[in-house]
Amino acid sequence: MKFLSLEYVKQHLRLDFDCEDSLLEMYADAAEETLAAYLNRGKTVQEMVDSLTEEYGAIPASIYQAALQLVDSGYQHRSPSSPAQMYYVLYGFDRLVKPYMKL
């Protein structure tokens, strides 16, 4: 994980146990990689972090929120199938990240 921390992820998910820490770290890595690809700010997560930090002085809060939404979605919906309707992009995700995309 380059910008998310396990402590922050667990706080967001309201988890106080350690038995799934490695799973949460994998979800956080996947969320960061997804954002790096989506934002088109370099080929790696570190390049995305450097680009955002250089342009904005820090990683914008909405990028953190989007990453946490991706982790939450992966954790809560561990299977690609569900009896409930599933959506391709989380509600609000686009609004959080589109201002920071490089075209």
Buried (B, 14 or more C-beta within 10 A) or exposed (E): BBBBEBEBBBEBBEBEEEEBEEEBBBBBBBBBBBBBBBBEBBEBBEEBBBBBEEEEEEBBEBBBBBBBBBBBBBBEEEEEEEEEEEEEEEEEBEEBBEEBEEE
